[in-house]
């Protein structure tokens, strides 16, 4: 990816893309549909954003932990818990 070759970190690229998507959603009638990072990386071989790590540790929840969070949110049925997942 060109911006990564310019020395921008993965975190910067992902933050920039998230910002673009956020403002794109605010527009009522958009001309184009924006793809997710995963869809773009599957379509374009050179688009490869590594997973971010914090202190050298991958802090993403495991699939089991993620499903447990979803289950807990459904049990509590509160918007606050649903927002915690995102």
Biotite code that builds the C-alpha atoms (Angstrom):
import biotite.structure as struc

atoms = struc.array([
    struc.Atom([0.000, 0.000, 0.000], chain_id="A", res_id=1, res_name="UNK", atom_name="CA", element="C"),
    struc.Atom([1.387, 3.381, -0.979], chain_id="A", res_id=2, res_name="UNK", atom_name="CA", element="C"),
    struc.Atom([0.881, 5.253, 2.320], chain_id="A", res_id=3, res_name="UNK", atom_name="CA", element="C"),
    struc.Atom([2.607, 2.488, 4.237], chain_id="A", res_id=4, res_name="UNK", atom_name="CA", element="C"),
    struc.Atom([5.571, 2.707, 1.893], chain_id="A", res_id=5, res_name="UNK", atom_name="CA", element="C"),
    struc.Atom([5.668, 6.429, 2.769], chain_id="A", res_id=6, res_name="UNK", atom_name="CA", element="C"),
    struc.Atom([6.362, 5.451, 6.374], chain_id="A", res_id=7, res_name="UNK", atom_name="CA", element="C"),
    struc.Atom([2.873, 5.737, 7.872], chain_id="A", res_id=8, res_name="UNK", atom_name="CA", element="C"),
    struc.Atom([2.093, 3.158, 10.525], chain_id="A", res_id=9, res_name="UNK", atom_name="CA", element="C"),
    struc.Atom([-0.713, 0.640, 10.304], chain_id="A", res_id=10, res_name="UNK", atom_name="CA", element="C"),
    struc.Atom([-2.516, 2.459, 13.122], chain_id="A", res_id=11, res_name="UNK", atom_name="CA", element="C"),
    struc.Atom([-2.394, 5.752, 11.197], chain_id="A", res_id=12, res_name="UNK", atom_name="CA", element="C"),
    struc.Atom([-3.718, 4.151, 8.019], chain_id="A", res_id=13, res_name="UNK", atom_name="CA", element="C"),
    struc.Atom([-6.541, 2.401, 9.874], chain_id="A", res_id=14, res_name="UNK", atom_name="CA", element="C"),
    struc.Atom([-7.469, 5.603, 11.723], chain_id="A", res_id=15, res_name="UNK", atom_name="CA", element="C"),
    struc.Atom([-7.535, 7.535, 8.444], chain_id="A", res_id=16, res_name="UNK", atom_name="CA", element="C"),
    struc.Atom([-9.772, 4.901, 6.833], chain_id="A", res_id=17, res_name="UNK", atom_name="CA", element="C"),
    struc.Atom([-12.096, 4.882, 9.860], chain_id="A", res_id=18, res_name="UNK", atom_name="CA", element="C"),
    struc.Atom([-12.398, 8.668, 9.663], chain_id="A", res_id=19, res_name="UNK", atom_name="CA", element="C"),
    struc.Atom([-13.245, 8.540, 5.968], chain_id="A", res_id=20, res_name="UNK", atom_name="CA", element="C"),
    struc.Atom([-15.884, 5.858, 6.618], chain_id="A", res_id=21, res_name="UNK", atom_name="CA", element="C"),
    struc.Atom([-17.362, 7.859, 9.512], chain_id="A", res_id=22, res_name="UNK", atom_name="CA", element="C"),
    struc.Atom([-17.875, 10.960, 7.378], chain_id="A", res_id=23, res_name="UNK", atom_name="CA", element="C"),
    struc.Atom([-19.059, 8.900, 4.415], chain_id="A", res_id=24, res_name="UNK", atom_name="CA", element="C"),
    struc.Atom([-21.850, 7.442, 6.566], chain_id="A", res_id=25, res_name="UNK", atom_name="CA", element="C"),
    struc.Atom([-23.010, 10.978, 7.432], chain_id="A", res_id=26, res_name="UNK", atom_name="CA", element="C"),
    struc.Atom([-23.811, 11.712, 3.768], chain_id="A", res_id=27, res_name="UNK", atom_name="CA", element="C"),
    struc.Atom([-27.385, 10.777, 2.908], chain_id="A", res_id=28, res_name="UNK", atom_name="CA", element="C"),
    struc.Atom([-27.049, 9.871, -0.762], chain_id="A", res_id=29, res_name="UNK", atom_name="CA", element="C"),
    struc.Atom([-23.544, 8.681, -1.472], chain_id="A", res_id=30, res_name="UNK", atom_name="CA", element="C"),
    struc.Atom([-22.377, 7.879, -4.954], chain_id="A", res_id=31, res_name="UNK", atom_name="CA", element="C"),
    struc.Atom([-20.176, 4.950, -3.894], chain_id="A", res_id=32, res_name="UNK", atom_name="CA", element="C"),
    struc.Atom([-20.210, 2.121, -1.369], chain_id="A", res_id=33, res_name="UNK", atom_name="CA", element="C"),
    struc.Atom([-17.048, 1.859, 0.739], chain_id="A", res_id=34, res_name="UNK", atom_name="CA", element="C"),
    struc.Atom([-15.661, -1.630, 1.256], chain_id="A", res_id=35, res_name="UNK", atom_name="CA", element="C"),
    struc.Atom([-14.285, -2.944, 4.522], chain_id="A", res_id=36, res_name="UNK", atom_name="CA", element="C"),
    struc.Atom([-10.537, -3.406, 4.984], chain_id="A", res_id=37, res_name="UNK", atom_name="CA", element="C"),
    struc.Atom([-11.008, -7.166, 4.706], chain_id="A", res_id=38, res_name="UNK", atom_name="CA", element="C"),
    struc.Atom([-12.838, -6.953, 1.370], chain_id="A", res_id=39, res_name="UNK", atom_name="CA", element="C"),
    struc.Atom([-10.220, -4.573, -0.035], chain_id="A", res_id=40, res_name="UNK", atom_name="CA", element="C"),
    struc.Atom([-7.339, -6.779, 1.137], chain_id="A", res_id=41, res_name="UNK", atom_name="CA", element="C"),
    struc.Atom([-8.944, -9.811, -0.536], chain_id="A", res_id=42, res_name="UNK", atom_name="CA", element="C"),
    struc.Atom([-9.380, -7.882, -3.796], chain_id="A", res_id=43, res_name="UNK", atom_name="CA", element="C"),
    struc.Atom([-5.979, -6.135, -3.875], chain_id="A", res_id=44, res_name="UNK", atom_name="CA", element="C"),
    struc.Atom([-2.924, -8.181, -2.960], chain_id="A", res_id=45, res_name="UNK", atom_name="CA", element="C"),
    struc.Atom([-0.791, -5.097, -2.200], chain_id="A", res_id=46, res_name="UNK", atom_name="CA", element="C"),
    struc.Atom([-3.318, -3.836, 0.378], chain_id="A", res_id=47, res_name="UNK", atom_name="CA", element="C"),
    struc.Atom([-2.192, -5.603, 3.517], chain_id="A", res_id=48, res_name="UNK", atom_name="CA", element="C"),
    struc.Atom([-2.622, -3.962, 6.903], chain_id="A", res_id=49, res_name="UNK", atom_name="CA", element="C"),
    struc.Atom([-1.021, -5.914, 9.715], chain_id="A", res_id=50, res_name="UNK", atom_name="CA", element="C"),
    struc.Atom([-2.964, -6.423, 12.905], chain_id="A", res_id=51, res_name="UNK", atom_name="CA", element="C"),
    struc.Atom([-2.193, -3.818, 15.516], chain_id="A", res_id=52, res_name="UNK", atom_name="CA", element="C"),
    struc.Atom([-0.488, -4.959, 18.681], chain_id="A", res_id=53, res_name="UNK", atom_name="CA", element="C"),
    struc.Atom([-0.215, -3.088, 21.936], chain_id="A", res_id=54, res_name="UNK", atom_name="CA", element="C"),
    struc.Atom([3.055, -3.629, 23.767], chain_id="A", res_id=55, res_name="UNK", atom_name="CA", element="C"),
    struc.Atom([3.784, -6.526, 21.429], chain_id="A", res_id=56, res_name="UNK", atom_name="CA", element="C"),
    struc.Atom([0.615, -8.318, 22.533], chain_id="A", res_id=57, res_name="UNK", atom_name="CA", element="C"),
    struc.Atom([-2.461, -8.975, 20.397], chain_id="A", res_id=58, res_name="UNK", atom_name="CA", element="C"),
    struc.Atom([-5.271, -7.639, 22.609], chain_id="A", res_id=59, res_name="UNK", atom_name="CA", element="C"),
    struc.Atom([-8.205, -8.719, 20.441], chain_id="A", res_id=60, res_name="UNK", atom_name="CA", element="C"),
    struc.Atom([-10.695, -10.978, 22.193], chain_id="A", res_id=61, res_name="UNK", atom_name="CA", element="C"),
    struc.Atom([-10.714, -14.611, 21.137], chain_id="A", res_id=62, res_name="UNK", atom_name="CA", element="C"),
    struc.Atom([-13.804, -15.895, 19.345], chain_id="A", res_id=63, res_name="UNK", atom_name="CA", element="C"),
    struc.Atom([-14.954, -17.549, 22.584], chain_id="A", res_id=64, res_name="UNK", atom_name="CA", element="C"),
    struc.Atom([-14.506, -14.295, 24.543], chain_id="A", res_id=65, res_name="UNK", atom_name="CA", element="C"),
    struc.Atom([-16.306, -12.323, 21.847], chain_id="A", res_id=66, res_name="UNK", atom_name="CA", element="C"),
    struc.Atom([-19.283, -14.716, 21.840], chain_id="A", res_id=67, res_name="UNK", atom_name="CA", element="C"),
    struc.Atom([-19.408, -14.539, 25.656], chain_id="A", res_id=68, res_name="UNK", atom_name="CA", element="C"),
    struc.Atom([-19.546, -10.721, 25.461], chain_id="A", res_id=69, res_name="UNK", atom_name="CA", element="C"),
    struc.Atom([-22.387, -10.875, 22.944], chain_id="A", res_id=70, res_name="UNK", atom_name="CA", element="C"),
    struc.Atom([-24.260, -13.366, 25.133], chain_id="A", res_id=71, res_name="UNK", atom_name="CA", element="C"),
    struc.Atom([-23.810, -11.149, 28.187], chain_id="A", res_id=72, res_name="UNK", atom_name="CA", element="C"),
    struc.Atom([-25.009, -8.084, 26.261], chain_id="A", res_id=73, res_name="UNK", atom_name="CA", element="C"),
    struc.Atom([-28.126, -9.927, 25.104], chain_id="A", res_id=74, res_name="UNK", atom_name="CA", element="C"),
    struc.Atom([-28.847, -11.101, 28.649], chain_id="A", res_id=75, res_name="UNK", atom_name="CA", element="C"),
    struc.Atom([-28.537, -7.606, 30.067], chain_id="A", res_id=76, res_name="UNK", atom_name="CA", element="C"),
    struc.Atom([-30.459, -6.070, 27.152], chain_id="A", res_id=77, res_name="UNK", atom_name="CA", element="C"),
    struc.Atom([-29.008, -2.634, 27.615], chain_id="A", res_id=78, res_name="UNK", atom_name="CA", element="C"),
    struc.Atom([-27.664, -0.327, 24.986], chain_id="A", res_id=79, res_name="UNK", atom_name="CA", element="C"),
    struc.Atom([-24.595, 0.408, 27.087], chain_id="A", res_id=80, res_name="UNK", atom_name="CA", element="C"),
    struc.Atom([-23.407, -3.214, 26.896], chain_id="A", res_id=81, res_name="UNK", atom_name="CA", element="C"),
    struc.Atom([-24.007, -3.351, 23.145], chain_id="A", res_id=82, res_name="UNK", atom_name="CA", element="C"),
    struc.Atom([-21.901, -0.208, 22.722], chain_id="A", res_id=83, res_name="UNK", atom_name="CA", element="C"),
    struc.Atom([-19.049, -1.761, 24.727], chain_id="A", res_id=84, res_name="UNK", atom_name="CA", element="C"),
    struc.Atom([-18.623, -4.383, 22.022], chain_id="A", res_id=85, res_name="UNK", atom_name="CA", element="C"),
    struc.Atom([-17.768, -1.742, 19.444], chain_id="A", res_id=86, res_name="UNK", atom_name="CA", element="C"),
])
